[in-house]
Amino acid sequence: MPQPNPKSVEKWNYDPERAHWELVRMIVVHELPFSIVEYDGFRRFVHSLNPTFEVVSRTTIKLDGIMLFEE
């Protein structure tokens, strides 16, 4: 996946579905615990980046990780 250029002046649009699946991929690829989404520090960090991002439960992340694996 291409990395964003921080010096780019292109208009950026937030895509909540993409953000969700990138979170799932990150957790699976780095073998993080699914419960990371319930850590207060993680939620505070995500909220600081984008207050509109809806962090889901560890159960949802786990099921989505399984779905991603099966694809």
PQR file with spaces between the fields and no chain letter, atoms N, CA, C, O and H, PARSE charges and radii, in Angstrom:
ATOM       1  N    MET     1       0.834   -1.177    0.000 -0.4000 1.5000
ATOM       2  CA   MET     1       0.000    0.000    0.000 -0.0000 2.0000
ATOM       3  C    MET     1       0.881    1.244    0.000  0.5500 1.7000
ATOM       4  O    MET     1       1.819    1.333    0.793 -0.5500 1.4000
ATOM       5  N    PRO     2       0.598    2.197   -0.870 -0.5600 1.5000
ATOM       6  CA   PRO     2       1.423    3.401   -0.918  0.2800 2.0000
ATOM       7  C    PRO     2       1.270    4.244    0.350  0.5500 1.7000
ATOM       8  O    PRO     2       0.194    4.326    0.942 -0.5500 1.4000
ATOM       9  N    GLN     3       2.360    4.853    0.737 -0.4000 1.5000
ATOM      10  CA   GLN     3       2.351    5.717    1.912 -0.0000 2.0000
ATOM      11  C    GLN     3       1.959    7.139    1.503  0.5500 1.7000
ATOM      12  O    GLN     3       2.360    7.601    0.435 -0.5500 1.4000
ATOM      13  H    GLN     3       3.235    4.786    0.256  0.4000 1.0000
ATOM      14  N    PRO     4       1.185    7.834    2.331 -0.5600 1.5000
ATOM      15  CA   PRO     4       0.813    9.207    1.993  0.2800 2.0000
ATOM      16  C    PRO     4       2.016   10.129    2.066  0.5500 1.7000
ATOM      17  O    PRO     4       2.916    9.939    2.884 -0.5500 1.4000
ATOM      18  N    ASN     5       2.020   11.112    1.215 -0.4000 1.5000
ATOM      19  CA   ASN     5       3.080   12.109    1.210 -0.0000 2.0000
ATOM      20  C    ASN     5       2.652   13.243    2.134  0.5500 1.7000
ATOM      21  O    ASN     5       1.692   13.946    1.821 -0.5500 1.4000
ATOM      22  H    ASN     5       1.289   11.267    0.550  0.4000 1.0000
ATOM      23  N    PRO     6       3.338   13.446    3.274 -0.5600 1.5000
ATOM      24  CA   PRO     6       2.916   14.488    4.212  0.2800 2.0000
ATOM      25  C    PRO     6       3.015   15.895    3.634  0.5500 1.7000
ATOM      26  O    PRO     6       2.411   16.820    4.177 -0.5500 1.4000
ATOM      27  N    LYS     7       3.768   16.079    2.536 -0.4000 1.5000
ATOM      28  CA   LYS     7       3.911   17.399    1.923 -0.0000 2.0000
ATOM      29  C    LYS     7       2.890   17.643    0.824  0.5500 1.7000
ATOM      30  O    LYS     7       2.857   18.715    0.221 -0.5500 1.4000
ATOM      31  H    LYS     7       4.258   15.327    2.095  0.4000 1.0000
ATOM      32  N    SER     8       2.063   16.649    0.570 -0.4000 1.5000
ATOM      33  CA   SER     8       1.057   16.761   -0.478 -0.0000 2.0000
ATOM      34  C    SER     8      -0.022   17.766   -0.082  0.5500 1.7000
ATOM      35  O    SER     8      -0.399   17.872    1.085 -0.5500 1.4000
ATOM      36  H    SER     8       2.089   15.778    1.060  0.4000 1.0000
ATOM      37  N    VAL     9      -0.507   18.497   -1.077 -0.4000 1.5000
ATOM      38  CA   VAL     9      -1.581   19.460   -0.827 -0.0000 2.0000
ATOM      39  C    VAL     9      -2.907   18.964   -1.386  0.5500 1.7000
ATOM      40  O    VAL     9      -3.872   19.721   -1.491 -0.5500 1.4000
ATOM      41  H    VAL     9      -0.201   18.411   -2.025  0.4000 1.0000
ATOM      42  N    GLU    10      -2.942   17.681   -1.743 -0.4000 1.5000
ATOM      43  CA   GLU    10      -4.178   17.102   -2.257 -0.0000 2.0000
ATOM      44  C    GLU    10      -5.250   17.123   -1.179  0.5500 1.7000
ATOM      45  O    GLU    10      -4.960   17.039    0.014 -0.5500 1.4000
ATOM      46  H    GLU    10      -2.158   17.067   -1.658  0.4000 1.0000
ATOM      47  N    LYS    11      -6.497   17.237   -1.630 -0.4000 1.5000
ATOM      48  CA   LYS    11      -7.611   17.183   -0.683 -0.0000 2.0000
ATOM      49  C    LYS    11      -7.751   15.753   -0.183  0.5500 1.7000
ATOM      50  O    LYS    11      -7.749   14.800   -0.961 -0.5500 1.4000
ATOM      51  H    LYS    11      -6.732   17.305   -2.599  0.4000 1.0000
ATOM      52  N    TRP    12      -7.872   15.629    1.126 -0.4000 1.5000
ATOM      53  CA   TRP    12      -7.986   14.323    1.758 -0.0000 2.0000
ATOM      54  C    TRP    12      -9.416   14.116    2.205  0.5500 1.7000
ATOM      55  O    TRP    12     -10.015   15.004    2.812 -0.5500 1.4000
ATOM      56  H    TRP    12      -7.874   16.403    1.758  0.4000 1.0000
ATOM      57  N    ASN    13      -9.968   12.952    1.911 -0.4000 1.5000
ATOM      58  CA   ASN    13     -11.306   12.601    2.357 -0.0000 2.0000
ATOM      59  C    ASN    13     -11.222   11.412    3.306  0.5500 1.7000
ATOM      60  O    ASN    13     -10.581   10.404    3.007 -0.5500 1.4000
ATOM      61  H    ASN    13      -9.481   12.230    1.418  0.4000 1.0000
ATOM      62  N    TYR    14     -11.870   11.543    4.439 -0.4000 1.5000
ATOM      63  CA   TYR    14     -11.881   10.468    5.421 -0.0000 2.0000
ATOM      64  C    TYR    14     -12.832    9.376    4.969  0.5500 1.7000
ATOM      65  O    TYR    14     -13.985    9.640    4.628 -0.5500 1.4000
ATOM      66  H    TYR    14     -12.391   12.361    4.683  0.4000 1.0000
ATOM      67  N    ASP    15     -12.338    8.148    4.971 -0.4000 1.5000
ATOM      68  CA   ASP    15     -13.140    6.988    4.597 -0.0000 2.0000
ATOM      69  C    ASP    15     -13.203    6.061    5.817  0.5500 1.7000
ATOM      70  O    ASP    15     -12.255    5.319    6.071 -0.5500 1.4000
ATOM      71  H    ASP    15     -11.402    7.933    5.248  0.4000 1.0000
ATOM      72  N    PRO    16     -14.309    6.093    6.575 -0.5600 1.5000
ATOM      73  CA   PRO    16     -14.367    5.292    7.805  0.2800 2.0000
ATOM      74  C    PRO    16     -14.251    3.796    7.564  0.5500 1.7000
ATOM      75  O    PRO    16     -13.705    3.082    8.405 -0.5500 1.4000
ATOM      76  N    GLU    17     -14.751    3.308    6.438 -0.4000 1.5000
ATOM      77  CA   GLU    17     -14.644    1.878    6.152 -0.0000 2.0000
ATOM      78  C    GLU    17     -13.190    1.482    5.909  0.5500 1.7000
ATOM      79  O    GLU    17     -12.728    0.452    6.401 -0.5500 1.4000
ATOM      80  H    GLU    17     -15.195    3.888    5.755  0.4000 1.0000
ATOM      81  N    ARG    18     -12.479    2.303    5.153 -0.4000 1.5000
ATOM      82  CA   ARG    18     -11.060    2.017    4.913 -0.0000 2.0000
ATOM      83  C    ARG    18     -10.279    2.062    6.228  0.5500 1.7000
ATOM      84  O    ARG    18      -9.427    1.210    6.480 -0.5500 1.4000
ATOM      85  H    ARG    18     -12.854    3.139    4.753  0.4000 1.0000
ATOM      86  N    ALA    19     -10.574    3.055    7.058 -0.4000 1.5000
ATOM      87  CA   ALA    19      -9.884    3.166    8.349 -0.0000 2.0000
ATOM      88  C    ALA    19     -10.122    1.924    9.199  0.5500 1.7000
ATOM      89  O    ALA    19      -9.202    1.419    9.843 -0.5500 1.4000
ATOM      90  H    ALA    19     -11.266    3.747    6.853  0.4000 1.0000
ATOM      91  N    HIS    20     -11.346    1.440    9.199 -0.4000 1.5000
ATOM      92  CA   HIS    20     -11.677    0.242    9.968 -0.0000 2.0000
ATOM      93  C    HIS    20     -10.866   -0.956    9.476  0.5500 1.7000
ATOM      94  O    HIS    20     -10.263   -1.671   10.276 -0.5500 1.4000
ATOM      95  H    HIS    20     -12.093    1.850    8.676  0.4000 1.0000
ATOM      96  N    TRP    21     -10.851   -1.174    8.162 -0.4000 1.5000
ATOM      97  CA   TRP    21     -10.146   -2.335    7.626 -0.0000 2.0000
ATOM      98  C    TRP    21      -8.636   -2.208    7.760  0.5500 1.7000
ATOM      99  O    TRP    21      -7.941   -3.215    7.893 -0.5500 1.4000
ATOM     100  H    TRP    21     -11.340   -0.593    7.512  0.4000 1.0000
ATOM     101  N    GLU    22      -8.118   -0.984    7.726 -0.4000 1.5000
ATOM     102  CA   GLU    22      -6.682   -0.785    7.966 -0.0000 2.0000
ATOM     103  C    GLU    22      -6.351   -1.138    9.414  0.5500 1.7000
ATOM     104  O    GLU    22      -5.286   -1.692    9.688 -0.5500 1.4000
ATOM     105  H    GLU    22      -8.683   -0.165    7.617  0.4000 1.0000
ATOM     106  N    LEU    23      -7.249   -0.824   10.337 -0.4000 1.5000
ATOM     107  CA   LEU    23      -7.055   -1.201   11.743 -0.0000 2.0000
ATOM     108  C    LEU    23      -7.052   -2.721   11.878  0.5500 1.7000
ATOM     109  O    LEU    23      -6.195   -3.282   12.561 -0.5500 1.4000
ATOM     110  H    LEU    23      -8.114   -0.373   10.115  0.4000 1.0000
ATOM     111  N    VAL    24      -7.997   -3.384   11.235 -0.4000 1.5000
ATOM     112  CA   VAL    24      -8.048   -4.853   11.274 -0.0000 2.0000
ATOM     113  C    VAL    24      -6.749   -5.430   10.727  0.5500 1.7000
ATOM     114  O    VAL    24      -6.148   -6.306   11.350 -0.5500 1.4000
ATOM     115  H    VAL    24      -8.693   -2.928   10.680  0.4000 1.0000
ATOM     116  N    ARG    25      -6.312   -4.947    9.569 -0.4000 1.5000
ATOM     117  CA   ARG    25      -5.062   -5.449    8.955 -0.0000 2.0000
ATOM     118  C    ARG    25      -3.870   -5.239    9.883  0.5500 1.7000
ATOM     119  O    ARG    25      -3.042   -6.136   10.043 -0.5500 1.4000
ATOM     120  H    ARG    25      -6.800   -4.235    9.063  0.4000 1.0000
ATOM     121  N    MET    26      -3.780   -4.052   10.498 -0.4000 1.5000
ATOM     122  CA   MET    26      -2.661   -3.752   11.387 -0.0000 2.0000
ATOM     123  C    MET    26      -2.620   -4.741   12.550  0.5500 1.7000
ATOM     124  O    MET    26      -1.558   -5.266   12.887 -0.5500 1.4000
ATOM     125  H    MET    26      -4.452   -3.324   10.368  0.4000 1.0000
ATOM     126  N    ILE    27      -3.765   -4.989   13.154 -0.4000 1.5000
ATOM     127  CA   ILE    27      -3.820   -5.899   14.295 -0.0000 2.0000
ATOM     128  C    ILE    27      -3.420   -7.313   13.885  0.5500 1.7000
ATOM     129  O    ILE    27      -2.681   -7.980   14.610 -0.5500 1.4000
ATOM     130  H    ILE    27      -4.627   -4.563   12.880  0.4000 1.0000
ATOM     131  N    VAL    28      -3.895   -7.776   12.738 -0.4000 1.5000
ATOM     132  CA   VAL    28      -3.594   -9.130   12.274 -0.0000 2.0000
ATOM     133  C    VAL    28      -2.122   -9.252   11.860  0.5500 1.7000
ATOM     134  O    VAL    28      -1.434  -10.184   12.277 -0.5500 1.4000
ATOM     135  H    VAL    28      -4.495   -7.234   12.149  0.4000 1.0000
ATOM     136  N    VAL    29      -1.646   -8.321   11.047 -0.4000 1.5000
ATOM     137  CA   VAL    29      -0.273   -8.402   10.532 -0.0000 2.0000
ATOM     138  C    VAL    29       0.752   -8.339   11.661  0.5500 1.7000
ATOM     139  O    VAL    29       1.758   -9.048   11.630 -0.5500 1.4000
ATOM     140  H    VAL    29      -2.205   -7.564   10.708  0.4000 1.0000
ATOM     141  N    HIS    30       0.497   -7.498   12.651 -0.4000 1.5000
ATOM     142  CA   HIS    30       1.464   -7.333   13.740 -0.0000 2.0000
ATOM     143  C    HIS    30       1.161   -8.210   14.944  0.5500 1.7000
ATOM     144  O    HIS    30       1.795   -8.091   15.993 -0.5500 1.4000
ATOM     145  H    HIS    30      -0.320   -6.923   12.677  0.4000 1.0000
ATOM     146  N    GLU    31       0.172   -9.102   14.775 -0.4000 1.5000
ATOM     147  CA   GLU    31      -0.194  -10.052   15.818 -0.0000 2.0000
ATOM     148  C    GLU    31      -0.463   -9.368   17.157  0.5500 1.7000
ATOM     149  O    GLU    31      -0.040   -9.841   18.212 -0.5500 1.4000
ATOM     150  H    GLU    31      -0.342   -9.199   13.923  0.4000 1.0000
ATOM     151  N    LEU    32      -1.173   -8.249   17.088 -0.4000 1.5000
ATOM     152  CA   LEU    32      -1.551   -7.523   18.292 -0.0000 2.0000
ATOM     153  C    LEU    32      -2.777   -8.189   18.917  0.5500 1.7000
ATOM     154  O    LEU    32      -3.527   -8.871   18.218 -0.5500 1.4000
ATOM     155  H    LEU    32      -1.517   -7.865   16.230  0.4000 1.0000
ATOM     156  N    PRO    33      -2.986   -8.009   20.189 -0.5600 1.5000
ATOM     157  CA   PRO    33      -4.192   -8.587   20.792  0.2800 2.0000
ATOM     158  C    PRO    33      -5.433   -7.843   20.294  0.5500 1.7000
ATOM     159  O    PRO    33      -5.417   -6.623   20.132 -0.5500 1.4000
ATOM     160  N    PHE    34      -6.490   -8.587   20.057 -0.4000 1.5000
ATOM     161  CA   PHE    34      -7.733   -7.951   19.607 -0.0000 2.0000
ATOM     162  C    PHE    34      -8.231   -6.942   20.638  0.5500 1.7000
ATOM     163  O    PHE    34      -8.909   -5.974   20.293 -0.5500 1.4000
ATOM     164  H    PHE    34      -6.504   -9.579   20.188  0.4000 1.0000
ATOM     165  N    SER    35      -7.895   -7.172   21.886 -0.4000 1.5000
ATOM     166  CA   SER    35      -8.352   -6.289   22.964 -0.0000 2.0000
ATOM     167  C    SER    35      -7.699   -4.907   22.927  0.5500 1.7000
ATOM     168  O    SER    35      -8.086   -4.030   23.699 -0.5500 1.4000
ATOM     169  H    SER    35      -7.345   -7.959   22.166  0.4000 1.0000
ATOM     170  N    ILE    36      -6.719   -4.694   22.049 -0.4000 1.5000
ATOM     171  CA   ILE    36      -6.072   -3.383   21.964 -0.0000 2.0000
ATOM     172  C    ILE    36      -7.092   -2.275   21.714  0.5500 1.7000
ATOM     173  O    ILE    36      -6.907   -1.138   22.146 -0.5500 1.4000
ATOM     174  H    ILE    36      -6.404   -5.406   21.422  0.4000 1.0000
ATOM     175  N    VAL    37      -8.173   -2.622   21.009 -0.4000 1.5000
ATOM     176  CA   VAL    37      -9.189   -1.606   20.699 -0.0000 2.0000
ATOM     177  C    VAL    37      -9.948   -1.156   21.948  0.5500 1.7000
ATOM     178  O    VAL    37     -10.665   -0.157   21.909 -0.5500 1.4000
ATOM     179  H    VAL    37      -8.323   -3.546   20.658  0.4000 1.0000
ATOM     180  N    GLU    38      -9.798   -1.875   23.040 -0.4000 1.5000
ATOM     181  CA   GLU    38     -10.480   -1.516   24.277 -0.0000 2.0000
ATOM     182  C    GLU    38      -9.552   -0.824   25.275  0.5500 1.7000
ATOM     183  O    GLU    38      -9.993   -0.426   26.353 -0.5500 1.4000
ATOM     184  H    GLU    38      -9.216   -2.687   23.073  0.4000 1.0000
ATOM     185  N    TYR    39      -8.266   -0.677   24.926 -0.4000 1.5000
ATOM     186  CA   TYR    39      -7.320    0.010   25.798 -0.0000 2.0000
ATOM     187  C    TYR    39      -7.631    1.505   25.783  0.5500 1.7000
ATOM     188  O    TYR    39      -7.841    2.099   24.725 -0.5500 1.4000
ATOM     189  H    TYR    39      -7.908   -1.001   24.050  0.4000 1.0000
ATOM     190  N    ASP    40      -7.656    2.097   26.967 -0.4000 1.5000
ATOM     191  CA   ASP    40      -7.935    3.520   27.067 -0.0000 2.0000
ATOM     192  C    ASP    40      -6.914    4.346   26.282  0.5500 1.7000
ATOM     193  O    ASP    40      -7.278    5.303   25.599 -0.5500 1.4000
ATOM     194  H    ASP    40      -7.486    1.614   27.826  0.4000 1.0000
ATOM     195  N    GLY    41      -5.653    3.977   26.381 -0.4000 1.5000
ATOM     196  CA   GLY    41      -4.610    4.714   25.659 -0.0000 2.0000
ATOM     197  C    GLY    41      -4.789    4.650   24.153  0.5500 1.7000
ATOM     198  O    GLY    41      -4.577    5.640   23.452 -0.5500 1.4000
ATOM     199  H    GLY    41      -5.358    3.199   26.936  0.4000 1.0000
ATOM     200  N    PHE    42      -5.177    3.486   23.660 -0.4000 1.5000
ATOM     201  CA   PHE    42      -5.413    3.333   22.221 -0.0000 2.0000
ATOM     202  C    PHE    42      -6.578    4.214   21.787  0.5500 1.7000
ATOM     203  O    PHE    42      -6.492    4.906   20.772 -0.5500 1.4000
ATOM     204  H    PHE    42      -5.349    2.682   24.230  0.4000 1.0000
ATOM     205  N    ARG    43      -7.666    4.189   22.553 -0.4000 1.5000
ATOM     206  CA   ARG    43      -8.849    4.996   22.205 -0.0000 2.0000
ATOM     207  C    ARG    43      -8.533    6.492   22.250  0.5500 1.7000
ATOM     208  O    ARG    43      -8.984    7.251   21.392 -0.5500 1.4000
ATOM     209  H    ARG    43      -7.736    3.627   23.376  0.4000 1.0000
ATOM     210  N    ARG    44      -7.768    6.906   23.240 -0.4000 1.5000
ATOM     211  CA   ARG    44      -7.383    8.327   23.332 -0.0000 2.0000
ATOM     212  C    ARG    44      -6.519    8.722   22.133  0.5500 1.7000
ATOM     213  O    ARG    44      -6.694    9.797   21.561 -0.5500 1.4000
ATOM     214  H    ARG    44      -7.402    6.289   23.937  0.4000 1.0000
ATOM     215  N    PHE    45      -5.587    7.844   21.760 -0.4000 1.5000
ATOM     216  CA   PHE    45      -4.715    8.126   20.616 -0.0000 2.0000
ATOM     217  C    PHE    45      -5.523    8.249   19.326  0.5500 1.7000
ATOM     218  O    PHE    45      -5.352    9.202   18.566 -0.5500 1.4000
ATOM     219  H    PHE    45      -5.445    6.970   22.225  0.4000 1.0000
ATOM     220  N    VAL    46      -6.402    7.281   19.085 -0.4000 1.5000
ATOM     221  CA   VAL    46      -7.229    7.304   17.876 -0.0000 2.0000
ATOM     222  C    VAL    46      -8.103    8.551   17.865  0.5500 1.7000
ATOM     223  O    VAL    46      -8.244    9.206   16.832 -0.5500 1.4000
ATOM     224  H    VAL    46      -6.541    6.507   19.702  0.4000 1.0000
ATOM     225  N    HIS    47      -8.686    8.878   19.006 -0.4000 1.5000
ATOM     226  CA   HIS    47      -9.542   10.064   19.083 -0.0000 2.0000
ATOM     227  C    HIS    47      -8.750   11.337   18.780  0.5500 1.7000
ATOM     228  O    HIS    47      -9.285   12.275   18.190 -0.5500 1.4000
ATOM     229  H    HIS    47      -8.572    8.346   19.845  0.4000 1.0000
ATOM     230  N    SER    48      -7.478   11.371   19.184 -0.4000 1.5000
ATOM     231  CA   SER    48      -6.646   12.555   18.908 -0.0000 2.0000
ATOM     232  C    SER    48      -6.375   12.706   17.410  0.5500 1.7000
ATOM     233  O    SER    48      -6.204   13.818   16.910 -0.5500 1.4000
ATOM     234  H    SER    48      -7.043   10.609   19.664  0.4000 1.0000
ATOM     235  N    LEU    49      -6.337   11.563   16.694 -0.4000 1.5000
ATOM     236  CA   LEU    49      -6.116   11.613   15.245 -0.0000 2.0000
ATOM     237  C    LEU    49      -7.389   11.947   14.491  0.5500 1.7000
ATOM     238  O    LEU    49      -7.380   12.732   13.543 -0.5500 1.4000
ATOM     239  H    LEU    49      -6.475   10.660   17.100  0.4000 1.0000
ATOM     240  N    ASN    50      -8.497   11.332   14.932 -0.4000 1.5000
ATOM     241  CA   ASN    50      -9.772   11.560   14.266 -0.0000 2.0000
ATOM     242  C    ASN    50     -10.902   11.271   15.249  0.5500 1.7000
ATOM     243  O    ASN    50     -11.224   10.111   15.506 -0.5500 1.4000
ATOM     244  H    ASN    50      -8.505   10.695   15.702  0.4000 1.0000
ATOM     245  N    PRO    51     -11.498   12.319   15.795 -0.5600 1.5000
ATOM     246  CA   PRO    51     -12.555   12.124   16.785  0.2800 2.0000
ATOM     247  C    PRO    51     -13.805   11.440   16.238  0.5500 1.7000
ATOM     248  O    PRO    51     -14.640   10.974   17.013 -0.5500 1.4000
ATOM     249  N    THR    52     -13.943   11.373   14.923 -0.4000 1.5000
ATOM     250  CA   THR    52     -15.144   10.739   14.350 -0.0000 2.0000
ATOM     251  C    THR    52     -14.973    9.242   14.132  0.5500 1.7000
ATOM     252  O    THR    52     -15.943    8.560   13.803 -0.5500 1.4000
ATOM     253  H    THR    52     -13.265   11.752   14.293  0.4000 1.0000
ATOM     254  N    PHE    53     -13.756    8.711   14.307 -0.4000 1.5000
ATOM     255  CA   PHE    53     -13.539    7.281   14.100 -0.0000 2.0000
ATOM     256  C    PHE    53     -14.218    6.499   15.213  0.5500 1.7000
ATOM     257  O    PHE    53     -13.988    6.753   16.395 -0.5500 1.4000
ATOM     258  H    PHE    53     -12.968    9.266   14.574  0.4000 1.0000
ATOM     259  N    GLU    54     -15.054    5.548   14.824 -0.4000 1.5000
ATOM     260  CA   GLU    54     -15.765    4.728   15.803 -0.0000 2.0000
ATOM     261  C    GLU    54     -14.990    3.433   16.030  0.5500 1.7000
ATOM     262  O    GLU    54     -14.945    2.557   15.166 -0.5500 1.4000
ATOM     263  H    GLU    54     -15.241    5.342   13.863  0.4000 1.0000
ATOM     264  N    VAL    55     -14.386    3.333   17.202 -0.4000 1.5000
ATOM     265  CA   VAL    55     -13.641    2.130   17.552 -0.0000 2.0000
ATOM     266  C    VAL    55     -14.656    1.058   17.944  0.5500 1.7000
ATOM     267  O    VAL    55     -15.534    1.288   18.774 -0.5500 1.4000
ATOM     268  H    VAL    55     -14.423    4.044   17.904  0.4000 1.0000
ATOM     269  N    VAL    56     -14.520   -0.100   17.340 -0.4000 1.5000
ATOM     270  CA   VAL    56     -15.446   -1.199   17.605 -0.0000 2.0000
ATOM     271  C    VAL    56     -14.889   -2.117   18.696  0.5500 1.7000
ATOM     272  O    VAL    56     -13.768   -1.919   19.165 -0.5500 1.4000
ATOM     273  H    VAL    56     -13.806   -0.288   16.666  0.4000 1.0000
ATOM     274  N    SER    57     -15.658   -3.099   19.091 -0.4000 1.5000
ATOM     275  CA   SER    57     -15.250   -4.020   20.147 -0.0000 2.0000
ATOM     276  C    SER    57     -14.209   -5.017   19.652  0.5500 1.7000
ATOM     277  O    SER    57     -13.994   -5.177   18.450 -0.5500 1.4000
ATOM     278  H    SER    57     -16.568   -3.260   18.710  0.4000 1.0000
ATOM     279  N    ARG    58     -13.571   -5.680   20.610 -0.4000 1.5000
ATOM     280  CA   ARG    58     -12.585   -6.707   20.249 -0.0000 2.0000
ATOM     281  C    ARG    58     -13.247   -7.869   19.510  0.5500 1.7000
ATOM     282  O    ARG    58     -12.618   -8.503   18.663 -0.5500 1.4000
ATOM     283  H    ARG    58     -13.745   -5.550   21.586  0.4000 1.0000
ATOM     284  N    THR    59     -14.506   -8.151   19.826 -0.4000 1.5000
ATOM     285  CA   THR    59     -15.223   -9.232   19.144 -0.0000 2.0000
ATOM     286  C    THR    59     -15.412   -8.910   17.669  0.5500 1.7000
ATOM     287  O    THR    59     -15.214   -9.773   16.813 -0.5500 1.4000
ATOM     288  H    THR    59     -15.017   -7.637   20.515  0.4000 1.0000
ATOM     289  N    THR    60     -15.792   -7.675   17.368 -0.4000 1.5000
ATOM     290  CA   THR    60     -15.959   -7.255   15.969 -0.0000 2.0000
ATOM     291  C    THR    60     -14.630   -7.314   15.225  0.5500 1.7000
ATOM     292  O    THR    60     -14.569   -7.793   14.093 -0.5500 1.4000
ATOM     293  H    THR    60     -15.953   -6.974   18.063  0.4000 1.0000
ATOM     294  N    ILE    61     -13.564   -6.827   15.864 -0.4000 1.5000
ATOM     295  CA   ILE    61     -12.233   -6.857   15.231 -0.0000 2.0000
ATOM     296  C    ILE    61     -11.818   -8.301   14.975  0.5500 1.7000
ATOM     297  O    ILE    61     -11.274   -8.609   13.914 -0.5500 1.4000
ATOM     298  H    ILE    61     -13.614   -6.438   16.783  0.4000 1.0000
ATOM     299  N    LYS    62     -12.064   -9.179   15.925 -0.4000 1.5000
ATOM     300  CA   LYS    62     -11.711  -10.598   15.769 -0.0000 2.0000
ATOM     301  C    LYS    62     -12.463  -11.218   14.593  0.5500 1.7000
ATOM     302  O    LYS    62     -11.865  -11.892   13.754 -0.5500 1.4000
ATOM     303  H    LYS    62     -12.506   -8.929   16.786  0.4000 1.0000
ATOM     304  N    LEU    63     -13.773  -10.988   14.536 -0.4000 1.5000
ATOM     305  CA   LEU    63     -14.572  -11.546   13.437 -0.0000 2.0000
ATOM     306  C    LEU    63     -14.139  -10.983   12.088  0.5500 1.7000
ATOM     307  O    LEU    63     -14.084  -11.713   11.099 -0.5500 1.4000
ATOM     308  H    LEU    63     -14.259  -10.440   15.217  0.4000 1.0000
ATOM     309  N    ASP    64     -13.833   -9.696   12.045 -0.4000 1.5000
ATOM     310  CA   ASP    64     -13.365   -9.092   10.790 -0.0000 2.0000
ATOM     311  C    ASP    64     -11.979   -9.618   10.407  0.5500 1.7000
ATOM     312  O    ASP    64     -11.677   -9.775    9.225 -0.5500 1.4000
ATOM     313  H    ASP    64     -13.877   -9.103   12.849  0.4000 1.0000
ATOM     314  N    GLY    65     -11.144   -9.888   11.404 -0.4000 1.5000
ATOM     315  CA   GLY    65      -9.828  -10.469   11.136 -0.0000 2.0000
ATOM     316  C    GLY    65      -9.959  -11.870   10.541  0.5500 1.7000
ATOM     317  O    GLY    65      -9.210  -12.237    9.635 -0.5500 1.4000
ATOM     318  H    GLY    65     -11.390   -9.760   12.365  0.4000 1.0000
ATOM     319  N    ILE    66     -10.897  -12.638   11.045 -0.4000 1.5000
ATOM     320  CA   ILE    66     -11.156  -13.975   10.501 -0.0000 2.0000
ATOM     321  C    ILE    66     -11.668  -13.861    9.074  0.5500 1.7000
ATOM     322  O    ILE    66     -11.252  -14.619    8.198 -0.5500 1.4000
ATOM     323  H    ILE    66     -11.505  -12.340   11.781  0.4000 1.0000
ATOM     324  N    MET    67     -12.573  -12.909    8.840 -0.4000 1.5000
ATOM     325  CA   MET    67     -13.110  -12.696    7.497 -0.0000 2.0000
ATOM     326  C    MET    67     -11.986  -12.298    6.526  0.5500 1.7000
ATOM     327  O    MET    67     -11.934  -12.783    5.395 -0.5500 1.4000
ATOM     328  H    MET    67     -12.910  -12.293    9.553  0.4000 1.0000
ATOM     329  N    LEU    68     -11.102  -11.426    6.973 -0.4000 1.5000
ATOM     330  CA   LEU    68      -9.971  -10.998    6.150 -0.0000 2.0000
ATOM     331  C    LEU    68      -9.075  -12.180    5.823  0.5500 1.7000
ATOM     332  O    LEU    68      -8.624  -12.321    4.686 -0.5500 1.4000
ATOM     333  H    LEU    68     -11.144  -11.033    7.891  0.4000 1.0000
ATOM     334  N    PHE    69      -8.814  -13.021    6.798 -0.4000 1.5000
ATOM     335  CA   PHE    69      -7.983  -14.203    6.592 -0.0000 2.0000
ATOM     336  C    PHE    69      -8.615  -15.148    5.573  0.5500 1.7000
ATOM     337  O    PHE    69      -7.923  -15.697    4.716 -0.5500 1.4000
ATOM     338  H    PHE    69      -9.180  -12.906    7.721  0.4000 1.0000
ATOM     339  N    GLU    70      -9.937  -15.337    5.669 -0.4000 1.5000
ATOM     340  CA   GLU    70     -10.620  -16.253    4.768 -0.0000 2.0000
ATOM     341  C    GLU    70     -10.667  -15.750    3.322  0.5500 1.7000
ATOM     342  O    GLU    70     -10.782  -16.542    2.387 -0.5500 1.4000
ATOM     343  H    GLU    70     -10.500  -14.891    6.365  0.4000 1.0000
ATOM     344  N    GLU    71     -10.578  -14.432    3.150 -0.4000 1.5000
ATOM     345  CA   GLU    71     -10.544  -13.885    1.787 -0.0000 2.0000
ATOM     346  C    GLU    71      -9.238  -14.252    1.133  0.5500 1.7000
ATOM     347  O    GLU    71      -9.002  -13.890   -0.020 -0.5500 1.4000
ATOM     348  H    GLU    71     -10.485  -13.789    3.910  0.4000 1.0000
